[in-house]
Amino acid sequence: MDHTFGEAEFAARTARIQAAMAREGLAALLLTAEHDVRYVTGYLTRFWESPTRPWFVVLPASGKPIAVIPTIGEALMRTTWVDDIRTWPSPRPDDDGVSLLADTLAAVCGPDGALGVPMGPECTLRMPLRDFEAVRARLAPRRVRDATALLQGVQMVKSPAEIGRIAAMCEAAGRAFDRVPEIAAEGVPLSTVFRRFQIALLEEGADWVPYVAGGAGADGYADVISPATEEPLAHGDLLMLDTGAMRAGYFCDFDRNFAVCSASAAMRSGYHLLHDAVEAGFAAARPGAAAADVFEAMLRVVARAGDAGSVGRLGHGLGMRLTEPPSLTAADTTALAPGMVITLEPGLQLAPGRMMVHEENIVIEPAGPRYLTRRAPAELPVLEGRP
């Protein structure tokens, strides 16, 4: 088990989901994705990187989860709070857990109970589709229904223990960002900066670094998702580093911008504007406000520049995954509630094909929002000299 949480944490999560299941009339819930399995069991492993084996957790309408997993995972699962662990020797392509899972679901659902499966946006069925169809055929005439809203509605609201995990990763990443002047300077290839930054994140307390992105260039960067190139940083470049690092199974996700040797007036102006946009989003992110309200508050500030570019969404949920619901878009009417952790991520087009993005992480509390990241400085930092 994730021992720093303890059984009570997982029991509380399970109870919240089961209460929602009762309202929806579901006899069981089938979970196959890593974050969903870990949410109700505490089963934390990097072995999910291997796509060979499927993993299943069945959550009944009452009681503890049931693990239906490959034998290779049994020893670790027995360290969690789960008691009922059913295994098969995987990989076994002719019947890779299909019979065992179908029999388990049939027993839990009874002759006419409905099964919930996450099927909607941001959901993944981590098993072969033909195997899922085989399980579904064996369960007929029992109904299989979409449980996306049910599950995401519970997961969006974090417990104090979860918030503590995210805050700890934000603090560690903040210390790594403090070290950027040691690792980045004029003449250093961007690829080297990325590697050094990942090392700094690990040294400051991250368990692993699944995501590092960013960009650099005169008058801004072209995008924020491309791999680093061997191009050296040049005098007058704008450098951005963005990290989704993990500690104890939870992500941070924020960035910082730096000018190399000197900052142009356009860079400084854009930085101030995005700093103000984050403040506007922060002020709007109160319990009961819609995700769309926070989006609009930031967009109004960015629009002062006359061209916000293709901004898309301006933030998202954060937790066991780098990005989670809700999305800060004009169309997302999700009401913010205490316990939600979200990013504020306004972006600005500085010049044709050149942009600047700024991101912070916050938690919604009953009295209003609170920063989990140490707020970026009000003035654009300038990197000088050699690292």
C-alpha positions as a Markdown table, in Angstrom:
| # | Residue | x | y | z |
|---|---|---|---|---|
| 1 | Met | 0.0 | 0.0 | 0.0 |
| 2 | Asp | 1.0 | 3.6 | -0.3 |
| 3 | His | 1.7 | 3.6 | 3.4 |
| 4 | Thr | 1.9 | 7.3 | 3.9 |
| 5 | Phe | -1.8 | 7.5 | 3.0 |
| 6 | Gly | -3.1 | 4.5 | 5.0 |
| 7 | Glu | -6.2 | 2.4 | 4.6 |
| 8 | Ala | -8.6 | 5.1 | 5.7 |
| 9 | Glu | -7.8 | 7.2 | 2.7 |
| 10 | Phe | -8.6 | 4.4 | 0.2 |
| 11 | Ala | -11.7 | 3.4 | 2.2 |
| 12 | Ala | -13.0 | 7.0 | 2.0 |
| 13 | Arg | -12.4 | 7.2 | -1.7 |
| 14 | Thr | -14.1 | 3.9 | -2.3 |
| 15 | Ala | -17.1 | 4.9 | -0.2 |
| 16 | Arg | -17.5 | 8.1 | -2.2 |
| 17 | Ile | -17.5 | 6.2 | -5.5 |
| 18 | Gln | -19.9 | 3.6 | -4.1 |
| 19 | Ala | -22.3 | 6.3 | -3.0 |
| 20 | Ala | -22.3 | 7.7 | -6.6 |
| 21 | Met | -22.7 | 4.1 | -7.9 |
| 22 | Ala | -25.8 | 3.7 | -5.8 |
| 23 | Arg | -27.3 | 6.9 | -7.1 |
| 24 | Glu | -26.7 | 5.6 | -10.7 |
| 25 | Gly | -27.9 | 2.1 | -10.0 |
| 26 | Leu | -24.6 | 0.4 | -10.8 |
| 27 | Ala | -23.8 | -3.0 | -9.3 |
| 28 | Ala | -20.1 | -2.8 | -10.2 |
| 29 | Leu | -17.4 | -0.6 | -11.7 |
| 30 | Leu | -14.6 | -1.9 | -14.0 |
| 31 | Leu | -11.3 | 0.0 | -13.8 |
| 32 | Thr | -8.5 | -0.7 | -16.2 |
| 33 | Ala | -6.4 | 2.5 | -16.4 |
| 34 | Glu | -3.4 | 3.1 | -14.1 |
| 35 | His | -4.7 | 6.1 | -12.3 |
| 36 | Asp | -8.1 | 4.6 | -11.7 |
| 37 | Val | -6.6 | 1.4 | -10.4 |
| 38 | Arg | -4.3 | 3.3 | -8.1 |
| 39 | Tyr | -7.0 | 5.6 | -6.9 |
| 40 | Val | -8.9 | 2.8 | -5.2 |
| 41 | Thr | -6.0 | 0.5 | -4.3 |
| 42 | Gly | -2.8 | 2.5 | -3.8 |
| 43 | Tyr | -1.1 | 0.2 | -6.3 |
| 44 | Leu | 1.9 | 2.3 | -7.3 |
| 45 | Thr | 4.4 | 0.8 | -9.9 |
| 46 | Arg | 6.3 | 1.8 | -13.0 |
| 47 | Phe | 5.4 | -1.5 | -14.6 |
| 48 | Trp | 2.5 | 0.1 | -16.4 |
| 49 | Glu | 5.1 | 1.3 | -18.9 |
| 50 | Ser | 4.9 | -2.2 | -20.3 |
| 51 | Pro | 1.8 | -2.6 | -22.5 |
| 52 | Thr | 1.9 | -6.4 | -22.6 |
| 53 | Arg | -0.4 | -7.2 | -19.7 |
| 54 | Pro | -3.8 | -5.9 | -18.8 |
| 55 | Trp | -4.8 | -5.1 | -15.2 |
| 56 | Phe | -8.3 | -5.0 | -13.8 |
| 57 | Val | -10.0 | -3.8 | -10.6 |
| 58 | Val | -13.6 | -4.5 | -10.0 |
| 59 | Leu | -15.3 | -2.2 | -7.5 |
| 60 | Pro | -18.6 | -3.8 | -6.1 |
| 61 | Ala | -21.5 | -1.8 | -4.9 |
| 62 | Ser | -20.2 | -2.4 | -1.3 |
| 63 | Gly | -17.0 | -3.7 | 0.2 |
| 64 | Lys | -13.4 | -3.5 | -0.9 |
| 65 | Pro | -12.1 | -3.6 | -4.5 |
| 66 | Ile | -11.3 | -6.9 | -6.1 |
| 67 | Ala | -8.1 | -7.1 | -8.1 |
| 68 | Val | -8.0 | -9.3 | -11.2 |
| 69 | Ile | -4.4 | -9.1 | -12.2 |
| 70 | Pro | -1.5 | -11.0 | -13.8 |
| 71 | Thr | 0.4 | -13.2 | -11.3 |
| 72 | Ile | 3.5 | -11.0 | -11.7 |
| 73 | Gly | 1.7 | -8.2 | -9.8 |
| 74 | Glu | 0.3 | -10.3 | -6.9 |
| 75 | Ala | 3.1 | -9.7 | -4.4 |
| 76 | Leu | 2.9 | -5.9 | -4.7 |
| 77 | Met | -0.9 | -5.9 | -4.7 |
| 78 | Arg | -0.8 | -7.8 | -1.4 |
| 79 | Thr | 0.9 | -4.8 | 0.2 |
| 80 | Thr | -2.3 | -2.7 | -0.5 |
| 81 | Trp | -5.5 | -2.8 | 1.4 |
| 82 | Val | -7.1 | -5.1 | -1.2 |
| 83 | Asp | -7.8 | -8.6 | 0.2 |
| 84 | Asp | -9.4 | -10.3 | -2.8 |
| 85 | Ile | -6.7 | -10.8 | -5.4 |
| 86 | Arg | -7.4 | -13.1 | -8.4 |
| 87 | Thr | -4.5 | -13.9 | -10.8 |
| 88 | Trp | -3.7 | -15.6 | -14.0 |
| 89 | Pro | -0.3 | -16.2 | -15.7 |
| 90 | Ser | -0.1 | -13.4 | -18.3 |
| 91 | Pro | 0.6 | -12.9 | -21.1 |
| 92 | Arg | -1.8 | -15.6 | -22.3 |
| 93 | Pro | -3.2 | -14.3 | -25.6 |
| 94 | Asp | -5.9 | -16.9 | -26.0 |
| 95 | Asp | -7.4 | -15.9 | -22.7 |
| 96 | Asp | -5.6 | -13.0 | -21.1 |
| 97 | Gly | -7.7 | -12.7 | -18.0 |
| 98 | Val | -11.0 | -12.7 | -20.0 |
| 99 | Ser | -12.6 | -15.7 | -18.3 |
| 100 | Leu | -11.5 | -14.7 | -14.8 |
| 101 | Leu | -12.7 | -11.2 | -15.2 |
| 102 | Ala | -16.0 | -12.2 | -16.8 |
| 103 | Asp | -16.7 | -14.7 | -14.0 |
| 104 | Thr | -15.8 | -12.1 | -11.4 |
| 105 | Leu | -18.1 | -9.4 | -12.9 |
| 106 | Ala | -21.0 | -11.9 | -13.3 |
| 107 | Ala | -20.8 | -12.9 | -9.7 |
| 108 | Val | -20.6 | -9.3 | -8.5 |
| 109 | Cys | -23.3 | -7.9 | -10.8 |
| 110 | Gly | -25.7 | -10.8 | -10.2 |
| 111 | Pro | -28.1 | -11.9 | -12.9 |
| 112 | Asp | -29.3 | -8.4 | -13.9 |
| 113 | Gly | -27.0 | -5.8 | -12.3 |
| 114 | Ala | -25.5 | -2.9 | -14.4 |
| 115 | Leu | -21.8 | -2.6 | -14.9 |
| 116 | Gly | -20.1 | 0.8 | -15.1 |
| 117 | Val | -17.1 | 1.5 | -17.3 |
| 118 | Pro | -15.4 | 4.8 | -17.9 |
| 119 | Met | -16.0 | 5.5 | -21.6 |
| 120 | Gly | -15.8 | 9.2 | -22.2 |
| 121 | Pro | -13.2 | 12.0 | -22.7 |
| 122 | Glu | -9.9 | 11.4 | -21.0 |
| 123 | Cys | -10.7 | 7.8 | -20.3 |
| 124 | Thr | -8.7 | 4.8 | -21.5 |
| 125 | Leu | -9.7 | 1.2 | -21.9 |
| 126 | Arg | -6.4 | -0.5 | -21.1 |
| 127 | Met | -7.2 | -3.9 | -22.6 |
| 128 | Pro | -7.6 | -5.3 | -26.1 |
| 129 | Leu | -11.0 | -4.2 | -27.5 |
| 130 | Arg | -11.7 | -7.7 | -28.7 |
| 131 | Asp | -11.2 | -9.0 | -25.1 |
| 132 | Phe | -13.6 | -6.3 | -23.8 |
| 133 | Glu | -16.2 | -7.3 | -26.3 |
| 134 | Ala | -15.7 | -10.9 | -25.3 |
| 135 | Val | -16.3 | -10.0 | -21.6 |
| 136 | Arg | -19.3 | -7.9 | -22.6 |
| 137 | Ala | -20.8 | -10.8 | -24.6 |
| 138 | Arg | -20.3 | -13.2 | -21.6 |
| 139 | Leu | -22.1 | -10.7 | -19.3 |
| 140 | Ala | -25.2 | -10.3 | -21.6 |
| 141 | Pro | -28.0 | -9.5 | -21.0 |
| 142 | Arg | -26.5 | -7.4 | -18.2 |
| 143 | Arg | -26.1 | -3.7 | -19.2 |
| 144 | Val | -22.8 | -1.9 | -19.5 |
| 145 | Arg | -23.1 | 1.8 | -18.9 |
| 146 | Asp | -20.8 | 4.8 | -19.1 |
| 147 | Ala | -19.4 | 5.8 | -15.7 |
| 148 | Thr | -17.2 | 8.7 | -16.8 |
| 149 | Ala | -19.0 | 11.5 | -15.0 |
| 150 | Leu | -19.4 | 9.4 | -11.9 |
| 151 | Leu | -15.7 | 8.6 | -11.5 |
| 152 | Gln | -14.3 | 11.9 | -12.6 |
| 153 | Gly | -16.7 | 13.8 | -10.4 |
| 154 | Val | -15.2 | 12.0 | -7.4 |
| 155 | Gln | -11.6 | 12.2 | -8.5 |
| 156 | Met | -11.7 | 16.0 | -9.2 |
| 157 | Val | -12.1 | 16.7 | -5.5 |
| 158 | Lys | -8.8 | 15.9 | -3.8 |
| 159 | Ser | -8.4 | 14.9 | -0.2 |
| 160 | Pro | -6.1 | 16.9 | 2.1 |
| 161 | Ala | -3.5 | 14.0 | 1.8 |
| 162 | Glu | -3.6 | 14.3 | -2.0 |
| 163 | Ile | -3.2 | 18.0 | -1.9 |
| 164 | Gly | -0.2 | 17.6 | 0.4 |
| 165 | Arg | 1.4 | 15.3 | -2.2 |
| 166 | Ile | 0.9 | 17.8 | -5.0 |
| 167 | Ala | 2.1 | 20.7 | -2.9 |
| 168 | Ala | 5.3 | 18.7 | -2.0 |
| 169 | Met | 6.0 | 18.2 | -5.7 |
| 170 | Cys | 5.4 | 21.8 | -6.4 |
| 171 | Glu | 7.9 | 22.8 | -3.7 |
| 172 | Ala | 10.5 | 20.4 | -5.1 |
| 173 | Ala | 10.0 | 21.7 | -8.6 |
| 174 | Gly | 10.3 | 25.3 | -7.3 |
| 175 | Arg | 13.7 | 24.5 | -5.9 |
| 176 | Ala | 14.7 | 23.0 | -9.3 |
| 177 | Phe | 13.6 | 26.2 | -11.1 |
| 178 | Asp | 15.7 | 28.2 | -8.6 |
| 179 | Arg | 18.7 | 26.3 | -10.1 |
| 180 | Val | 18.0 | 27.3 | -13.7 |
| 181 | Pro | 20.7 | 30.1 | -13.6 |
| 182 | Glu | 23.2 | 27.3 | -12.8 |
| 183 | Ile | 22.3 | 25.2 | -15.8 |
| 184 | Ala | 21.2 | 27.6 | -18.6 |
| 185 | Ala | 23.1 | 30.4 | -20.3 |
| 186 | Glu | 24.0 | 31.8 | -23.7 |
| 187 | Gly | 25.7 | 29.1 | -25.7 |
| 188 | Val | 24.3 | 26.1 | -23.9 |
| 189 | Pro | 22.2 | 23.8 | -26.1 |
| 190 | Leu | 18.5 | 23.6 | -25.3 |
| 191 | Ser | 18.9 | 19.8 | -25.1 |
| 192 | Thr | 21.5 | 20.2 | -22.4 |
| 193 | Val | 19.3 | 22.5 | -20.4 |
| 194 | Phe | 16.5 | 20.0 | -20.5 |
| 195 | Arg | 18.8 | 17.2 | -19.3 |
| 196 | Arg | 20.2 | 19.3 | -16.5 |
| 197 | Phe | 16.8 | 20.5 | -15.4 |
| 198 | Gln | 15.6 | 16.9 | -15.2 |
| 199 | Ile | 18.6 | 16.0 | -13.0 |
| 200 | Ala | 17.8 | 19.1 | -10.8 |
| 201 | Leu | 14.2 | 17.9 | -10.4 |
| 202 | Leu | 15.3 | 14.5 | -9.3 |
| 203 | Glu | 17.9 | 15.9 | -6.9 |
| 204 | Glu | 15.3 | 18.2 | -5.4 |
| 205 | Gly | 12.9 | 15.4 | -4.6 |
| 206 | Ala | 11.0 | 14.2 | -7.7 |
| 207 | Asp | 10.6 | 10.4 | -7.9 |
| 208 | Trp | 10.6 | 10.6 | -11.7 |
| 209 | Val | 10.1 | 13.2 | -14.5 |
| 210 | Pro | 7.7 | 11.9 | -17.1 |
| 211 | Tyr | 7.4 | 15.3 | -18.7 |
| 212 | Val | 9.7 | 18.2 | -19.5 |
| 213 | Ala | 8.9 | 20.6 | -22.2 |
| 214 | Gly | 9.6 | 24.2 | -23.2 |
| 215 | Gly | 11.2 | 26.2 | -25.9 |
| 216 | Ala | 13.5 | 29.0 | -26.7 |
| 217 | Gly | 13.9 | 31.7 | -29.4 |
| 218 | Ala | 14.0 | 35.3 | -30.2 |
| 219 | Asp | 10.7 | 37.1 | -29.6 |
| 220 | Gly | 9.3 | 33.9 | -28.0 |
| 221 | Tyr | 9.1 | 30.2 | -28.8 |
| 222 | Ala | 7.2 | 28.4 | -31.6 |
| 223 | Asp | 5.4 | 25.9 | -29.3 |
| 224 | Val | 5.5 | 24.3 | -25.9 |
| 225 | Ile | 5.5 | 20.6 | -26.7 |
| 226 | Ser | 8.4 | 20.0 | -29.1 |
| 227 | Pro | 11.5 | 18.0 | -28.0 |
| 228 | Ala | 14.6 | 20.0 | -27.2 |
| 229 | Thr | 17.0 | 20.6 | -30.1 |
| 230 | Glu | 20.8 | 21.0 | -30.1 |
| 231 | Glu | 20.4 | 24.7 | -30.9 |
| 232 | Pro | 22.4 | 26.8 | -28.4 |
| 233 | Leu | 20.7 | 29.5 | -26.4 |
| 234 | Ala | 21.4 | 32.9 | -27.9 |
| 235 | His | 21.6 | 36.4 | -26.5 |
| 236 | Gly | 18.1 | 37.8 | -26.3 |
| 237 | Asp | 16.3 | 34.5 | -26.4 |
| 238 | Leu | 13.2 | 33.8 | -24.4 |
| 239 | Leu | 13.6 | 30.5 | -22.6 |
| 240 | Met | 10.7 | 28.6 | -21.1 |
| 241 | Leu | 10.8 | 25.3 | -19.1 |
| 242 | Asp | 7.7 | 23.4 | -18.2 |
| 243 | Thr | 7.7 | 20.3 | -16.0 |
| 244 | Gly | 5.2 | 17.6 | -15.1 |
| 245 | Ala | 7.3 | 15.8 | -12.4 |
| 246 | Met | 6.0 | 13.3 | -10.0 |
| 247 | Arg | 6.5 | 12.7 | -6.3 |
| 248 | Ala | 4.8 | 9.8 | -4.5 |
| 249 | Gly | 2.4 | 9.3 | -7.5 |
| 250 | Tyr | 1.2 | 12.9 | -7.9 |
| 251 | Phe | 2.2 | 15.6 | -10.4 |
| 252 | Cys | 3.1 | 19.2 | -10.4 |
| 253 | Asp | 2.6 | 21.1 | -13.7 |
| 254 | Phe | 4.0 | 24.6 | -14.1 |
| 255 | Asp | 6.5 | 26.6 | -16.0 |
| 256 | Arg | 8.9 | 29.5 | -15.7 |
| 257 | Asn | 10.2 | 32.0 | -18.3 |
| 258 | Phe | 13.7 | 33.5 | -18.5 |
| 259 | Ala | 15.4 | 36.0 | -20.8 |
| 260 | Val | 18.9 | 35.1 | -22.0 |
| 261 | Cys | 21.3 | 38.0 | -21.2 |
| 262 | Ser | 18.7 | 40.7 | -22.0 |
| 263 | Ala | 14.9 | 41.0 | -22.3 |
| 264 | Ser | 13.2 | 43.0 | -25.1 |
| 265 | Ala | 10.4 | 45.4 | -24.4 |
| 266 | Ala | 7.9 | 42.9 | -26.0 |
| 267 | Met | 9.1 | 40.1 | -23.7 |
| 268 | Arg | 8.8 | 42.2 | -20.6 |
| 269 | Ser | 5.4 | 43.5 | -21.6 |
| 270 | Gly | 4.1 | 40.1 | -22.5 |
| 271 | Tyr | 5.4 | 38.7 | -19.2 |
| 272 | His | 3.6 | 41.4 | -17.2 |
| 273 | Leu | 0.4 | 40.7 | -19.1 |
| 274 | Leu | 0.5 | 37.0 | -18.4 |
| 275 | His | 1.3 | 37.7 | -14.7 |
| 276 | Asp | -1.8 | 39.9 | -14.5 |
| 277 | Ala | -3.8 | 37.2 | -16.3 |
| 278 | Val | -2.9 | 34.6 | -13.7 |
| 279 | Glu | -3.9 | 37.0 | -11.0 |
| 280 | Ala | -7.3 | 37.5 | -12.7 |
| 281 | Gly | -7.8 | 33.8 | -13.0 |
| 282 | Phe | -6.8 | 33.3 | -9.4 |
| 283 | Ala | -9.3 | 35.9 | -8.2 |
| 284 | Ala | -12.1 | 34.2 | -10.3 |
| 285 | Ala | -11.3 | 30.7 | -9.1 |
| 286 | Arg | -13.7 | 30.6 | -6.1 |
| 287 | Pro | -16.0 | 27.8 | -5.0 |
| 288 | Gly | -19.2 | 27.8 | -7.2 |
| 289 | Ala | -17.5 | 29.6 | -10.1 |
| 290 | Ala | -17.5 | 27.7 | -13.4 |
| 291 | Ala | -14.3 | 26.6 | -15.1 |
| 292 | Ala | -15.4 | 28.8 | -17.9 |
| 293 | Asp | -15.5 | 31.8 | -15.6 |
| 294 | Val | -11.8 | 31.4 | -14.8 |
| 295 | Phe | -11.1 | 31.0 | -18.5 |
| 296 | Glu | -12.9 | 34.2 | -19.4 |
| 297 | Ala | -11.2 | 36.2 | -16.6 |
| 298 | Met | -7.8 | 35.3 | -17.9 |
| 299 | Leu | -8.8 | 35.8 | -21.6 |
| 300 | Arg | -10.0 | 39.3 | -20.9 |
| 301 | Val | -6.6 | 40.3 | -19.7 |
| 302 | Val | -4.7 | 38.5 | -22.5 |
| 303 | Ala | -7.0 | 40.2 | -25.0 |
| 304 | Arg | -5.4 | 43.6 | -24.1 |
| 305 | Ala | -2.5 | 42.7 | -26.3 |
| 306 | Gly | -4.9 | 42.6 | -29.3 |
| 307 | Asp | -3.9 | 39.1 | -30.4 |
| 308 | Ala | -4.2 | 36.2 | -28.0 |
| 309 | Gly | -3.3 | 33.7 | -30.7 |
| 310 | Ser | -4.7 | 30.2 | -30.7 |
| 311 | Val | -5.0 | 30.0 | -26.9 |
| 312 | Gly | -7.2 | 26.9 | -26.6 |
| 313 | Arg | -7.8 | 26.1 | -23.0 |
| 314 | Leu | -6.1 | 28.2 | -20.3 |
| 315 | Gly | -5.6 | 25.5 | -17.6 |
| 316 | His | -6.8 | 22.2 | -16.4 |
| 317 | Gly | -7.2 | 19.8 | -13.4 |
| 318 | Leu | -4.1 | 18.2 | -11.9 |
| 319 | Gly | -3.4 | 15.2 | -9.7 |
| 320 | Met | -2.4 | 11.6 | -10.4 |
| 321 | Arg | -2.3 | 12.7 | -14.1 |
| 322 | Leu | -0.5 | 15.6 | -15.6 |
| 323 | Thr | -3.8 | 16.8 | -17.0 |
| 324 | Glu | -7.3 | 16.0 | -15.6 |
| 325 | Pro | -10.8 | 17.4 | -15.8 |
| 326 | Pro | -11.9 | 20.1 | -15.7 |
| 327 | Ser | -10.6 | 22.1 | -18.6 |
| 328 | Leu | -10.5 | 25.9 | -18.4 |
| 329 | Thr | -12.4 | 26.6 | -21.7 |
| 330 | Ala | -15.4 | 28.7 | -22.6 |
| 331 | Ala | -17.5 | 25.5 | -22.9 |
| 332 | Asp | -16.6 | 23.8 | -19.6 |
| 333 | Thr | -19.3 | 24.7 | -17.0 |
| 334 | Thr | -17.9 | 22.4 | -14.3 |
| 335 | Ala | -18.4 | 24.2 | -10.9 |
| 336 | Leu | -15.3 | 24.6 | -8.9 |
| 337 | Ala | -15.4 | 23.0 | -5.4 |
| 338 | Pro | -13.1 | 23.0 | -2.4 |
| 339 | Gly | -10.5 | 20.3 | -2.9 |
| 340 | Met | -10.1 | 20.8 | -6.7 |
| 341 | Val | -6.5 | 21.4 | -7.9 |
| 342 | Ile | -6.2 | 23.3 | -11.1 |
| 343 | Thr | -3.6 | 25.0 | -13.3 |
| 344 | Leu | -3.8 | 28.6 | -14.5 |
| 345 | Glu | -2.1 | 28.7 | -17.9 |
| 346 | Pro | -2.7 | 31.8 | -20.0 |
| 347 | Gly | -0.8 | 32.2 | -23.3 |
| 348 | Leu | 0.0 | 35.1 | -25.5 |
| 349 | Gln | 1.2 | 35.5 | -29.1 |
| 350 | Leu | 4.1 | 37.9 | -29.0 |
| 351 | Ala | 4.8 | 37.9 | -32.7 |
| 352 | Pro | 3.6 | 35.7 | -35.7 |
| 353 | Gly | 4.5 | 32.2 | -34.9 |
| 354 | Arg | 6.0 | 33.2 | -31.5 |
| 355 | Met | 4.4 | 32.8 | -28.1 |
| 356 | Met | 4.8 | 33.1 | -24.3 |
| 357 | Val | 2.9 | 30.9 | -21.8 |
| 358 | His | 2.8 | 31.2 | -18.0 |
| 359 | Glu | 1.5 | 28.5 | -15.6 |
| 360 | Glu | 0.8 | 28.2 | -11.9 |
| 361 | Asn | -0.9 | 25.5 | -9.7 |
| 362 | Ile | -3.6 | 26.4 | -7.2 |
| 363 | Val | -6.1 | 24.6 | -4.9 |
| 364 | Ile | -9.7 | 25.7 | -4.3 |
| 365 | Glu | -10.5 | 26.1 | -0.6 |
| 366 | Pro | -13.7 | 27.1 | 1.1 |
| 367 | Ala | -12.6 | 30.7 | 1.5 |
| 368 | Gly | -11.1 | 30.9 | -2.0 |
| 369 | Pro | -8.0 | 29.7 | -3.9 |
| 370 | Arg | -4.5 | 29.2 | -2.6 |
| 371 | Tyr | -1.3 | 28.9 | -4.6 |
| 372 | Leu | 0.5 | 25.6 | -4.4 |
| 373 | Thr | 3.4 | 26.9 | -6.5 |
| 374 | Arg | 5.6 | 29.6 | -5.2 |
| 375 | Arg | 4.4 | 32.5 | -7.4 |
| 376 | Ala | 6.7 | 33.5 | -10.3 |
| 377 | Pro | 8.5 | 36.9 | -9.8 |
| 378 | Ala | 6.7 | 40.0 | -11.1 |
| 379 | Glu | 9.6 | 40.8 | -13.4 |
| 380 | Leu | 11.0 | 38.5 | -16.2 |
| 381 | Pro | 14.2 | 36.9 | -14.8 |
| 382 | Val | 17.3 | 37.5 | -16.9 |
| 383 | Leu | 20.0 | 34.8 | -17.1 |
| 384 | Glu | 23.5 | 36.3 | -17.2 |
| 385 | Gly | 27.0 | 34.9 | -17.5 |
| 386 | Arg | 27.9 | 31.2 | -17.8 |
| 387 | Pro | 26.4 | 28.3 | -15.9 |
